[in-house]
Amino acid sequence: MADMETILSIVATIISSMALIGVALSLILQNRQLRASQVQLIRQMHLELTKMGIENPQLPAAIWPHPGRANFLNSGYINFLLTLWQTSYLQKTMTKKALELEANYLFASDYSRTWWGTLARGHREAQAETKREKEFFAIIDNAYKSAMQAWQANDHPEANPPSEESTGV
């Protein structure tokens, strides 16, 4: 009889422990879902703000001190594109190879290289928190660096990167 009570108490302890683990896992998953929802909300707010700037170019022109304010549409488009790629990459719907190819194509443009090098690079990289976000920005930055090296070696042996004035940024 005592053996049976011991066995029952061991089984009850195991079941209680499993239930507690289940509750803990549920809380972890809820926290991740809350974080994903918050990130989505922030991205939606960013989208709405950028749309406002595109529809009313005088808004960003009045507050952004850099010379690129006249090209807000170009900057906004590149920003949207990178945000799409970032979201796709983080959700694992875009492969590393696809991201590399897209980034290489993007940085074939003088404007895109100047935008990344002078306006976005440090700001966006500073936002990376997770390993995958840091990997995303490393891929983008490697494509930028490769494009700059090719640009400097092939087109401009003086090795001066494009200026903000030359690209309108």
TORPA-4810 file (N, C-alpha, C, O; in nm, 3 decimals):
<nodes>
NODE_1_0.082_-0.119_0.000_0.000_0.000_0.000_0.087_0.126_0.000_0.056_0.222_-0.070_M
NODE_2_0.192_0.125_0.077_0.281_0.241_0.083_0.352_0.261_-0.050_0.377_0.374_-0.092_A
NODE_3_0.383_0.148_-0.118_0.445_0.159_-0.250_0.353_0.225_-0.349_0.396_0.305_-0.432_D
NODE_4_0.225_0.191_-0.341_0.126_0.248_-0.432_0.112_0.399_-0.407_0.100_0.475_-0.503_M
NODE_5_0.114_0.442_-0.283_0.104_0.584_-0.249_0.227_0.659_-0.300_0.216_0.772_-0.349_E
NODE_6_0.342_0.598_-0.289_0.466_0.660_-0.338_0.460_0.676_-0.490_0.497_0.780_-0.544_T
NODE_7_0.415_0.572_-0.557_0.405_0.576_-0.703_0.305_0.684_-0.745_0.332_0.761_-0.837_I
NODE_8_0.192_0.689_-0.678_0.090_0.791_-0.711_0.143_0.932_-0.687_0.116_1.023_-0.765_L
NODE_9_0.217_0.950_-0.580_0.270_1.084_-0.553_0.379_1.121_-0.654_0.391_1.238_-0.689_S
NODE_10_0.456_1.026_-0.700_0.556_1.052_-0.805_0.486_1.090_-0.935_0.525_1.186_-1.001_I
NODE_11_0.384_1.014_-0.971_0.307_1.042_-1.093_0.243_1.179_-1.084_0.246_1.256_-1.180_V
NODE_12_0.183_1.211_-0.968_0.119_1.342_-0.949_0.223_1.454_-0.961_0.194_1.559_-1.018_A
NODE_13_0.341_1.433_-0.908_0.448_1.533_-0.916_0.490_1.554_-1.061_0.511_1.667_-1.106_T
NODE_14_0.503_1.444_-1.134_0.541_1.453_-1.276_0.435_1.528_-1.355_0.467_1.615_-1.435_I
NODE_15_0.309_1.494_-1.332_0.200_1.561_-1.402_0.196_1.710_-1.367_0.178_1.793_-1.456_I
NODE_16_0.212_1.743_-1.241_0.214_1.884_-1.199_0.332_1.958_-1.261_0.319_2.073_-1.303_S
NODE_17_0.446_1.893_-1.267_0.565_1.956_-1.327_0.543_1.981_-1.476_0.580_2.086_-1.528_S
NODE_18_0.483_1.883_-1.544_0.455_1.900_-1.686_0.355_2.013_-1.708_0.369_2.090_-1.804_M
NODE_19_0.257_2.024_-1.623_0.160_2.132_-1.636_0.228_2.267_-1.614_0.199_2.363_-1.686_A
NODE_20_0.316_2.274_-1.518_0.389_2.398_-1.490_0.478_2.435_-1.609_0.487_2.553_-1.645_L
NODE_21_0.544_2.337_-1.668_0.627_2.361_-1.786_0.539_2.411_-1.901_0.578_2.502_-1.974_I
NODE_22_0.423_2.351_-1.916_0.328_2.394_-2.020_0.286_2.538_-2.002_0.277_2.613_-2.099_G
NODE_23_0.258_2.578_-1.878_0.221_2.717_-1.850_0.338_2.810_-1.882_0.318_2.916_-1.941_V
NODE_24_0.459_2.771_-1.844_0.577_2.854_-1.872_0.597_2.869_-2.022_0.624_2.980_-2.070_A
NODE_25_0.586_2.760_-2.097_0.600_2.767_-2.243_0.492_2.855_-2.305_0.518_2.931_-2.398_L
NODE_26_0.372_2.844_-2.253_0.263_2.928_-2.301_0.292_3.076_-2.279_0.265_3.158_-2.367_S
NODE_27_0.346_3.109_-2.164_0.381_3.249_-2.136_0.493_3.297_-2.228_0.490_3.412_-2.273_L
NODE_28_0.590_3.212_-2.254_0.699_3.249_-2.346_0.643_3.275_-2.485_0.679_3.375_-2.548_I
NODE_29_0.557_3.187_-2.533_0.498_3.204_-2.666_0.411_3.330_-2.672_0.413_3.401_-2.773_L
NODE_30_0.335_3.357_-2.568_0.254_3.479_-2.564_0.342_3.603_-2.568_0.308_3.701_-2.635_Q
NODE_31_0.455_3.599_-2.497_0.547_3.712_-2.498_0.604_3.735_-2.638_0.615_3.849_-2.682_N
NODE_32_0.640_3.627_-2.707_0.692_3.640_-2.843_0.586_3.696_-2.937_0.615_3.781_-3.022_R
NODE_33_0.462_3.649_-2.921_0.354_3.699_-3.005_0.328_3.846_-2.979_0.303_3.923_-3.071_Q
NODE_34_0.334_3.886_-2.853_0.317_4.027_-2.817_0.427_4.111_-2.880_0.401_4.219_-2.933_L
NODE_35_0.550_4.063_-2.875_0.663_4.135_-2.935_0.644_4.148_-3.087_0.668_4.254_-3.144_R
NODE_36_0.602_4.040_-3.151_0.579_4.044_-3.296_0.468_4.145_-3.329_0.478_4.218_-3.428_A
NODE_37_0.364_4.148_-3.248_0.255_4.244_-3.270_0.304_4.388_-3.253_0.266_4.477_-3.329_S
NODE_38_0.389_4.410_-3.153_0.443_4.544_-3.131_0.531_4.587_-3.248_0.524_4.702_-3.292_Q
NODE_39_0.614_4.497_-3.297_0.700_4.528_-3.412_0.613_4.560_-3.533_0.641_4.655_-3.607_V
NODE_40_0.509_4.482_-3.555_0.419_4.506_-3.668_0.352_4.642_-3.655_0.338_4.714_-3.754_Q
NODE_41_0.310_4.678_-3.535_0.247_4.808_-3.512_0.345_4.922_-3.542_0.308_5.020_-3.605_L
NODE_42_0.468_4.908_-3.498_0.569_5.010_-3.523_0.595_5.023_-3.674_0.608_5.134_-3.725_I
NODE_43_0.603_4.911_-3.742_0.625_4.916_-3.887_0.506_4.979_-3.959_0.524_5.052_-4.057_R
NODE_44_0.386_4.952_-3.911_0.267_5.013_-3.971_0.268_5.164_-3.949_0.233_5.241_-4.038_Q
NODE_45_0.310_5.207_-3.829_0.319_5.350_-3.801_0.425_5.414_-3.893_0.403_5.523_-3.946_M
NODE_46_0.536_5.346_-3.912_0.642_5.395_-4.000_0.589_5.408_-4.142_0.616_5.508_-4.209_H
NODE_47_0.515_5.310_-4.187_0.455_5.313_-4.319_0.361_5.434_-4.335_0.367_5.505_-4.435_L
NODE_48_0.277_5.455_-4.236_0.183_5.568_-4.242_0.257_5.702_-4.243_0.219_5.794_-4.316_E
NODE_49_0.361_5.713_-4.162_0.440_5.836_-4.160_0.506_5.862_-4.294_0.506_5.974_-4.344_L
NODE_50_0.562_5.756_-4.353_0.627_5.773_-4.482_0.525_5.808_-4.589_0.553_5.891_-4.676_T
NODE_51_0.407_5.747_-4.584_0.301_5.782_-4.679_0.264_5.930_-4.666_0.244_6.000_-4.765_K
NODE_52_0.256_5.977_-4.542_0.226_6.119_-4.521_0.332_6.206_-4.586_0.300_6.307_-4.650_M
NODE_53_0.459_6.167_-4.572_0.567_6.244_-4.631_0.565_6.241_-4.783_0.598_6.339_-4.848_G
NODE_54_0.525_6.127_-4.839_0.518_6.116_-4.984_0.403_6.200_-5.038_0.416_6.268_-5.139_I
NODE_55_0.290_6.195_-4.969_0.173_6.271_-5.013_0.188_6.422_-4.989_0.130_6.503_-5.060_E
NODE_56_0.267_6.457_-4.887_0.288_6.597_-4.852_0.439_6.622_-4.837_0.489_6.626_-4.725_N
NODE_57_0.512_6.638_-4.947_0.658_6.649_-4.941_0.708_6.766_-4.856_0.823_6.766_-4.813_P
NODE_58_0.623_6.865_-4.833_0.668_6.977_-4.751_0.690_6.936_-4.605_0.765_7.002_-4.533_Q
NODE_59_0.626_6.828_-4.560_0.645_6.782_-4.422_0.789_6.738_-4.397_0.854_6.794_-4.308_L
NODE_60_0.841_6.640_-4.470_0.981_6.601_-4.443_1.079_6.711_-4.480_1.183_6.726_-4.416_P
NODE_61_1.048_6.790_-4.585_1.138_6.898_-4.625_1.156_7.000_-4.514_1.261_7.062_-4.502_A
NODE_62_1.053_7.016_-4.432_1.058_7.116_-4.325_1.136_7.068_-4.203_1.186_7.150_-4.126_A
NODE_63_1.148_6.936_-4.185_1.210_6.890_-4.060_1.341_6.816_-4.077_1.420_6.812_-3.982_I
NODE_64_1.369_6.757_-4.194_1.493_6.682_-4.210_1.604_6.777_-4.255_1.591_6.843_-4.358_W
NODE_65_1.713_6.784_-4.178_1.818_6.880_-4.207_1.913_6.841_-4.319_1.990_6.925_-4.366_P
NODE_66_1.911_6.716_-4.363_2.008_6.674_-4.464_1.965_6.721_-4.603_1.847_6.748_-4.626_H
NODE_67_2.059_6.731_-4.695_2.030_6.779_-4.830_1.937_6.688_-4.909_1.888_6.727_-5.015_P
NODE_68_1.912_6.566_-4.860_1.829_6.473_-4.933_1.680_6.495_-4.917_1.600_6.418_-4.971_G
NODE_69_1.641_6.597_-4.847_1.498_6.616_-4.823_1.419_6.636_-4.952_1.301_6.603_-4.957_R
NODE_70_1.483_6.689_-5.054_1.414_6.707_-5.182_1.388_6.573_-5.250_1.300_6.562_-5.335_A
NODE_71_1.462_6.472_-5.213_1.448_6.339_-5.272_1.380_6.241_-5.176_1.414_6.122_-5.173_N
NODE_72_1.288_6.291_-5.100_1.220_6.207_-5.001_1.152_6.087_-5.067_1.150_5.978_-5.008_F
NODE_73_1.098_6.105_-5.185_1.033_5.992_-5.253_1.132_5.879_-5.280_1.101_5.763_-5.255_L
NODE_74_1.250_5.914_-5.331_1.352_5.811_-5.357_1.395_5.744_-5.227_1.403_5.621_-5.219_N
NODE_75_1.423_5.824_-5.126_1.465_5.769_-4.997_1.355_5.684_-4.935_1.381_5.577_-4.881_S
NODE_76_1.232_5.733_-4.945_1.118_5.658_-4.890_1.101_5.524_-4.959_1.073_5.424_-4.894_G
NODE_77_1.118_5.523_-5.091_1.103_5.398_-5.165_1.210_5.297_-5.124_1.180_5.180_-5.099_Y
NODE_78_1.334_5.341_-5.116_1.442_5.251_-5.076_1.418_5.201_-4.933_1.440_5.084_-4.902_I
NODE_79_1.374_5.291_-4.847_1.346_5.253_-4.709_1.236_5.148_-4.702_1.248_5.050_-4.629_N
NODE_80_1.128_5.168_-4.779_1.020_5.069_-4.785_1.073_4.935_-4.834_1.039_4.830_-4.779_F
NODE_81_1.154_4.939_-4.937_1.209_4.818_-4.995_1.291_4.741_-4.893_1.275_4.620_-4.877_L
NODE_82_1.379_4.811_-4.823_1.462_4.745_-4.722_1.378_4.694_-4.605_1.407_4.588_-4.549_L
NODE_83_1.274_4.768_-4.569_1.186_4.721_-4.461_1.114_4.594_-4.503_1.098_4.502_-4.423_T
NODE_84_1.070_4.589_-4.629_1.008_4.467_-4.681_1.107_4.351_-4.677_1.073_4.242_-4.630_L
NODE_85_1.228_4.374_-4.726_1.328_4.268_-4.724_1.360_4.223_-4.582_1.374_4.104_-4.555_W
NODE_86_1.371_4.320_-4.492_1.402_4.287_-4.353_1.292_4.201_-4.293_1.319_4.098_-4.230_Q
NODE_87_1.168_4.241_-4.312_1.056_4.163_-4.259_1.055_4.024_-4.320_1.037_3.925_-4.249_T
NODE_88_1.074_4.016_-4.451_1.074_3.886_-4.520_1.188_3.798_-4.469_1.169_3.678_-4.447_S
NODE_89_1.305_3.857_-4.452_1.419_3.781_-4.405_1.398_3.734_-4.261_1.429_3.619_-4.228_Y
NODE_90_1.346_3.822_-4.176_1.325_3.785_-4.036_1.218_3.677_-4.023_1.225_3.593_-3.932_L
NODE_91_1.119_3.678_-4.112_1.013_3.577_-4.110_1.051_3.451_-4.188_0.973_3.357_-4.200_Q
NODE_92_1.174_3.451_-4.242_1.229_3.338_-4.316_1.150_3.306_-4.443_1.140_3.190_-4.484_K
NODE_93_1.095_3.411_-4.505_1.031_3.394_-4.636_1.123_3.444_-4.747_1.089_3.434_-4.865_T
NODE_94_1.239_3.497_-4.709_1.341_3.538_-4.805_1.472_3.472_-4.762_1.513_3.483_-4.647_M
NODE_95_1.536_3.405_-4.855_1.661_3.337_-4.824_1.777_3.436_-4.821_1.767_3.549_-4.869_T
NODE_96_1.886_3.393_-4.763_2.007_3.475_-4.760_2.054_3.504_-4.902_2.092_3.617_-4.932_K
NODE_97_2.052_3.405_-4.987_2.097_3.423_-5.125_2.009_3.524_-5.198_2.060_3.610_-5.270_K
NODE_98_1.878_3.514_-5.181_1.786_3.610_-5.245_1.812_3.751_-5.195_1.811_3.846_-5.273_A
NODE_99_1.835_3.765_-5.065_1.865_3.896_-5.008_1.995_3.951_-5.066_2.002_4.069_-5.100_L
NODE_100_2.097_3.868_-5.076_2.224_3.912_-5.133_2.206_3.960_-5.277_2.259_4.064_-5.315_E
NODE_101_2.131_3.884_-5.356_2.108_3.923_-5.495_2.033_4.056_-5.505_2.069_4.142_-5.585_L
NODE_102_1.928_4.071_-5.425_1.850_4.195_-5.427_1.936_4.314_-5.382_1.930_4.421_-5.443_E
NODE_103_2.015_4.295_-5.278_2.099_4.403_-5.227_2.206_4.441_-5.329_2.235_4.560_-5.346_A
NODE_104_2.265_4.344_-5.394_2.364_4.373_-5.498_2.302_4.455_-5.610_2.364_4.549_-5.661_N
NODE_105_2.183_4.420_-5.649_2.113_4.494_-5.754_2.080_4.636_-5.707_2.097_4.732_-5.783_Y
NODE_106_2.034_4.649_-5.583_2.001_4.781_-5.528_2.123_4.873_-5.530_2.112_4.989_-5.570_L
NODE_107_2.237_4.823_-5.487_2.355_4.908_-5.474_2.429_4.930_-5.606_2.536_4.991_-5.607_F
NODE_108_2.374_4.884_-5.715_2.428_4.920_-5.846_2.395_5.067_-5.875_2.455_5.127_-5.964_A
NODE_109_2.301_5.122_-5.802_2.257_5.261_-5.819_2.340_5.356_-5.732_2.360_5.331_-5.613_S
NODE_110_2.387_5.465_-5.792_2.459_5.568_-5.715_2.374_5.620_-5.600_2.422_5.635_-5.487_D
NODE_111_2.248_5.646_-5.629_2.159_5.702_-5.526_2.147_5.607_-5.407_2.156_5.650_-5.292_Y
NODE_112_2.127_5.478_-5.435_2.112_5.380_-5.327_2.238_5.369_-5.242_2.231_5.360_-5.120_S
NODE_113_2.354_5.369_-5.308_2.479_5.363_-5.232_2.495_5.485_-5.143_2.534_5.474_-5.027_R
NODE_114_2.464_5.602_-5.198_2.477_5.724_-5.119_2.377_5.725_-5.004_2.409_5.764_-4.892_T
NODE_115_2.255_5.683_-5.033_2.152_5.678_-4.929_2.196_5.589_-4.814_2.189_5.628_-4.698_W
NODE_116_2.243_5.468_-4.847_2.284_5.375_-4.742_2.407_5.428_-4.669_2.413_5.425_-4.546_W
NODE_117_2.505_5.477_-4.743_2.631_5.520_-4.683_2.622_5.645_-4.598_2.696_5.660_-4.500_G
NODE_118_2.531_5.737_-4.634_2.526_5.864_-4.561_2.404_5.882_-4.472_2.411_5.952_-4.371_T
NODE_119_2.294_5.819_-4.507_2.171_5.847_-4.432_2.118_5.730_-4.350_2.057_5.752_-4.246_L
NODE_120_2.138_5.609_-4.394_2.068_5.497_-4.333_2.156_5.398_-4.258_2.113_5.340_-4.159_A
NODE_121_2.274_5.379_-4.305_2.359_5.269_-4.258_2.369_5.260_-4.105_2.324_5.162_-4.047_R
NODE_122_2.424_5.359_-4.043_2.443_5.354_-3.898_2.313_5.353_-3.821_2.300_5.283_-3.720_G
NODE_123_2.217_5.431_-3.868_2.088_5.440_-3.800_2.016_5.306_-3.798_1.967_5.263_-3.694_H
NODE_124_2.011_5.241_-3.913_1.937_5.115_-3.923_2.012_5.003_-3.852_1.950_4.919_-3.787_R
NODE_125_2.144_5.000_-3.864_2.221_4.895_-3.798_2.211_4.906_-3.647_2.214_4.804_-3.577_E
NODE_126_2.198_5.026_-3.596_2.186_5.046_-3.452_2.056_4.988_-3.398_2.045_4.959_-3.279_A
NODE_127_1.957_4.969_-3.485_1.830_4.914_-3.442_1.832_4.762_-3.431_1.741_4.703_-3.373_Q
NODE_128_1.933_4.698_-3.484_1.940_4.552_-3.483_1.961_4.501_-3.341_2.055_4.541_-3.272_A
NODE_129_1.872_4.413_-3.299_1.881_4.357_-3.164_1.907_4.207_-3.167_1.991_4.157_-3.092_E
NODE_130_1.837_4.136_-3.253_1.849_3.991_-3.256_1.963_3.949_-3.349_2.013_4.027_-3.429_T
NODE_131_2.002_3.824_-3.336_2.108_3.769_-3.421_2.067_3.777_-3.568_2.149_3.811_-3.653_K
NODE_132_1.942_3.747_-3.598_1.895_3.748_-3.737_1.891_3.891_-3.792_1.922_3.913_-3.909_R
NODE_133_1.852_3.989_-3.708_1.854_4.129_-3.753_1.996_4.174_-3.782_2.020_4.241_-3.882_E
NODE_134_2.089_4.137_-3.696_2.229_4.173_-3.719_2.282_4.106_-3.846_2.358_4.166_-3.921_K
NODE_135_2.240_3.982_-3.869_2.279_3.912_-3.991_2.222_3.983_-4.114_2.291_3.996_-4.215_E
NODE_136_2.097_4.027_-4.106_2.035_4.100_-4.217_2.119_4.223_-4.252_2.152_4.243_-4.369_F
NODE_137_2.152_4.304_-4.153_2.227_4.426_-4.180_2.370_4.396_-4.226_2.427_4.473_-4.303_F
NODE_138_2.427_4.287_-4.180_2.560_4.249_-4.228_2.554_4.213_-4.377_2.645_4.249_-4.452_A
NODE_139_2.450_4.143_-4.418_2.435_4.108_-4.560_2.419_4.234_-4.644_2.484_4.249_-4.747_I
NODE_140_2.332_4.325_-4.598_2.310_4.450_-4.671_2.440_4.531_-4.676_2.476_4.583_-4.782_I
NODE_141_2.508_4.541_-4.564_2.630_4.621_-4.560_2.742_4.559_-4.644_2.820_4.631_-4.705_D
NODE_142_2.750_4.427_-4.648_2.849_4.361_-4.733_2.822_4.390_-4.880_2.915_4.413_-4.958_N
NODE_143_2.694_4.389_-4.918_2.659_4.423_-5.058_2.697_4.567_-5.087_2.747_4.598_-5.195_A
NODE_144_2.673_4.656_-4.991_2.710_4.797_-5.007_2.861_4.811_-5.024_2.908_4.880_-5.114_Y
NODE_145_2.937_4.745_-4.937_3.083_4.753_-4.944_3.135_4.698_-5.077_3.226_4.755_-5.137_K
NODE_146_3.079_4.586_-5.122_3.121_4.529_-5.250_3.090_4.624_-5.364_3.172_4.642_-5.455_S
NODE_147_2.973_4.686_-5.361_2.935_4.782_-5.465_3.028_4.903_-5.463_3.066_4.954_-5.569_A
NODE_148_3.064_4.949_-5.345_3.155_5.064_-5.334_3.293_5.028_-5.388_3.355_5.109_-5.458_M
NODE_149_3.340_4.909_-5.356_3.471_4.868_-5.407_3.470_4.858_-5.559_3.564_4.902_-5.625_Q
NODE_150_3.364_4.801_-5.614_3.353_4.791_-5.761_3.343_4.929_-5.823_3.404_4.955_-5.927_A
NODE_151_3.266_5.016_-5.762_3.249_5.153_-5.813_3.382_5.227_-5.811_3.418_5.294_-5.908_W
NODE_152_3.454_5.215_-5.702_3.581_5.284_-5.690_3.685_5.227_-5.785_3.762_5.303_-5.844_Q
NODE_153_3.689_5.096_-5.801_3.789_5.033_-5.886_3.760_5.053_-6.035_3.853_5.077_-6.113_A
NODE_154_3.635_5.045_-6.074_3.601_5.047_-6.216_3.569_5.185_-6.271_3.616_5.223_-6.378_N
NODE_155_3.491_5.258_-6.199_3.440_5.383_-6.253_3.514_5.507_-6.206_3.522_5.607_-6.276_D
NODE_156_3.568_5.498_-6.088_3.627_5.617_-6.027_3.757_5.581_-5.956_3.756_5.559_-5.834_H
NODE_157_3.866_5.574_-6.029_3.992_5.535_-5.966_4.039_5.629_-5.856_4.124_5.593_-5.775_P
NODE_158_3.984_5.750_-5.853_4.022_5.842_-5.745_3.967_5.796_-5.611_4.004_5.851_-5.507_E
NODE_159_3.877_5.694_-5.613_3.824_5.630_-5.492_3.749_5.724_-5.402_3.749_5.707_-5.280_A
NODE_160_3.685_5.823_-5.457_3.598_5.908_-5.377_3.455_5.860_-5.394_3.406_5.849_-5.507_N
NODE_161_3.386_5.831_-5.284_3.247_5.787_-5.297_3.161_5.900_-5.351_3.200_6.016_-5.343_P
NODE_162_3.043_5.867_-5.407_2.958_5.973_-5.462_2.919_6.071_-5.353_2.891_6.032_-5.239_P
NODE_163_2.917_6.195_-5.387_2.880_6.298_-5.289_2.730_6.313_-5.286_2.659_6.272_-5.378_S
NODE_164_2.681_6.373_-5.179_2.538_6.399_-5.167_2.492_6.493_-5.279_2.380_6.481_-5.329_E
NODE_165_2.577_6.585_-5.316_2.539_6.681_-5.421_2.523_6.613_-5.556_2.433_6.647_-5.633_E
NODE_166_2.611_6.515_-5.585_2.606_6.450_-5.717_2.487_6.361_-5.734_2.444_6.336_-5.847_S
NODE_167_2.431_6.312_-5.624_2.315_6.222_-5.635_2.188_6.290_-5.587_2.080_6.231_-5.597_T
NODE_168_2.198_6.409_-5.536_2.079_6.479_-5.488_2.032_6.436_-5.353_1.922_6.471_-5.311_G
NODE_169_2.114_6.358_-5.282_2.074_6.311_-5.148_2.106_6.417_-5.047_2.081_6.398_-4.928_V
</nodes>
